[in-house]
Amino acid sequence: MRPRARKRFGQHFLEPAWVQKVVRAIDPRSDETFVEIGPGAGALTLPLAARAEAVVAIEIDRDLAPALAAKAPANVQVIQGDFLAGPFALRGAGSRHSTLRVVGNLPYNVASPILFHLVDLYSAGVPWRDATVMLQREVADRLTAKPGTHEYGVLTLLVGRRASIERLLTLPPGAFRPAPKVQSALVRLRFHPPDPIGRDERVFASLVKSAFTRRRKTMLNALRAFEPAAGVTPEDALARAGLDARRRPETLTMAEWVALADVYAVAAAVL
């Protein structure tokens, strides 16, 4: 019997015809451990378990989690809980030499928070190699956006600091049950240290979030709302970073945002 989708969890279950396409794109290996976010009834969990060393499936639904655990093989650990409330103790989740990867059919209503949480966990030392996740196409567009486009913004920059993004598949509404009203995409995030390296990642994140609340303003005006800017004026900060004050936030490249954040980080350090 197919599980009943619960709207409050944003559930859309992957249809069998698409499971093997997604598994091929993930390309699981026998020396890899997968953390699966939102396994549902196990459409991906079971084929992954057949090829990987281990799977840790984190399911928020109190009905689906025990049902999956009852039919899962020995190398699958099912955890009932909210991934965003983690971290979780991964008991017996593969050997210490196992490569750690993430997969998931992310609920549309919490996809961005989950992506930020994955980045935060990587930054805190969790050694994800990559994350292959299904997202609303609009979110995938924001992840892969280029400077100067409408989609370019906070998600692009904060996730892009720690991961390169690759689109793998486009999934039509019919790939899921119930069918969503939007197109979806399968994307892969390959995690890496910050590039380019900045002086203070907290300043970088705070600056980007603040400036993009005023993305239609010039940089000169957008920076007036940046609270940690004591000790340096917007005019001075932009001049020191070599940036035209008339530009808008969505036109700055990653390297330019890092250079600007470094100006503020240096100013804060000498106060």
N, C-alpha and C positions, 0 to 999 in steps of 0.2 A: 504494500500500500504506500502511495506517495505521501510525504508529509504535507501538512497544511501550512501554507506560508502565513507568517504573522506580520501584519503591517507595521507594528510598533518596532520590530527588529529589522525592517527593511529587507525582508527575505525574498529572494528570487533564485530558485533552484536551477542549476545547470542541467539542461536536457542531455540524455544519454548520447545522442548523436554528436554532441560537441565535446563530450568528456575526453575522448581519445585525441582530438585535435589539441585540446588544452594540455593534456599530459605530454604529448609529443613536443609541444612548445616548451614546457617546463624541463623536459629531458632529465628525469631523475636518475641517479646513479646509486650503486650499492654501498658507497662509502659516504652517503649524505643523510643528514637528519633534517626533516622538514617540520617547521612549526606552521600549522595550518590555522588560519583565522576564519572562523565561521564555517566549519565543515558540513553543517546541516545533516543530511542523512548519509553522508559519506561518499558522494558521487566521485570526488577526487581522492578522498582518503584511502579507499581500498586499492585502487590501481597504483597510487603512490607507494603504499605499504608493500605491494608486491615487487617493487623495484628498488626501493630505498632501504637504508639500514633501519631507520625508525621514523615514525610520524608522531608529533605531539599535536593533537587536535583540540583547539580551544573554542568551545561552543557556549554561547550565552543562553540558549534556549534550554530550560530545565527538562523539557520532554525529549528533545532530540539528543541531548548528551548521553543519557543512560541507554537510549535505544541504539546509538552508535557503538557505545562501549560493549554492549551485549553481543554484537556481531563482529567486532574488530578483531584482527589477529593479534598475536602476542607482542608484536613490535609497534603497536599503536597505543599511545597513552591518551586517553580522553579526559580533558579538564573542563568541568562546567564552570564558566565564569566569563566575565567581560574582559577582553584583551586589553582594553584601555585602563583597567584597574590593576594590571600586573605591576611588576614582573611576577611570573609564576615559577615555582620550583619544578624543573624538568627532570623528574625522577626517571632514571634509566633511559634517557633520551639519546641513545646511540653511544658510541665510544668517545673517549676524549679526543680522538683523532678525526672524528666525523666532521665533515663540512656542514655548517649550519645555514639552512636556507629557509625562506618564508614563502608561503603560497596563501592565496585566499580569494574568495569571491566576496569582495567588501560591500557591505550595505551602503547604498548611496548616501544615506543621511549622516554617516560618520566616516566616510572614506578619507577626507582630509585630516581629521584628528588622528586616525590610525596611521596615516603616512607620517605625520609629524612625530607620533609616538615611536614608530620604527626608527626614525632618524635619531630621536633622543636616546633610545636604547643603544643604538650603535655608537653614538657619541660617548655614552657612559661605559662602553666596553663590551657590549654584547657583540660577538664576532659574526654577525650576519654576513654571508657572502653576497646574497642578493635576495630580492623579493619579487615574485612573479604574481601579479594580482589583477583581478578583473575590476574595472572601474567604469563609471559613467563616462562616455566619450568626452564630455565637457571637462571633466577633471583631467583626463589624459591630455587634452589640448592645453590645459594650463600647465601641466608638468613639462611639456615639450615646447612651450611657447618661446618665441624669439623676442629680443628687445624691440620695442616699437610697436608691438601688437597689443590688441585689447586683452588677450588672454594672459599676457605676461604680468606677473605680480608676486605677491608674497609666497604662494605655493611654489612657483617656479624657482624662486631664489633660495628659500629656506630648505627645500628638499634638494635642490641642485647643488647646494654647498657640500652635501655628503653623498650624493648618488648621481650617477649618469642614468639617463632614461632611454629605454628602447621600446618602441611599439612592436608587438609581436602579431596580434590578430585584431580584427574588427569583428565584433559579435552583434548580430542583429537582435531585435527584441525577441524573436522566436527561439533564440538559443536558451531562453530561460522560461520557467514556469513559476508563477504567472508572468506573462510577458510584460516587461516594463514599457513605458511610453517613449523611451529614448534608446539610442544606440549605445553600445558598450565597447570597451577595448581591453585587451590583455596587454599589460605593459610589464617590463622588467626594470627594476631599480638595482643597479650594481653599486654597492656602497664603497666609499673611499674616503680618505682623510680630506679635510677642507682644501679646496683648490680654487684660487690661490690662498695661501696661508695668510690669516689675518692676526691682528694683535689680540682681539677679544671677541669671541663668537657671540657673547651675550650682547655686546654693544651692536654688533652687526645685525642680529635678529631684532633687537629693539628699534634700531634705526629704520630698517626696512618696513616693519609693521607700522611704525608711526608715519612714515612718509607716504605709504600707500593708502592711508586713510584720506589723503588729499591728492590723489593721483592726477587729478585734472589741473592742479596748480603747478606753477613753475617750481623748480627745486628750491629757489630762494624762499618762496612762501610755504612750501611743504615742510621745510625744516624748522619753521617757527613753532611748530607743534611738538618738536622733539624735546622732551623734558630733560634728558641727561646731557643737554647741550651747554651747561654752565661752563664758563671759561672760554668759550669761543662762539662768535656770532655766526649765523648762517653764511653771511658774506665771506667771512674769513675762512670758514670750513671749506666752502666750495673753492675758494681761491687756492688754498693749500693742497686740495686734492686735484687741482687743475681742471675743474669742471665749470662749464658755462651755467651761470645761475638761471638762465632762461629756459633751460631744458626741463622736461617733465620726468617724474619718477620712472615711468614705464620705458624710457629711452636709455637708461643707464645699464651698462653691461655688468656682469658679476664682478669683474675686476674693478670697475669704477665704484661699485657699492662697497667693496672691500677697502679700497683706498680712502673713501669718505669715512667709513667706520673707523679706520685707523687714525684719522685726524682727531675724531672725538675721543677715542681710547687714549691717545697720547695726552690730550688736553685734560682728561679726567685724572690721569696718573700724576699730573704735576700740581693738581689742586691741593 
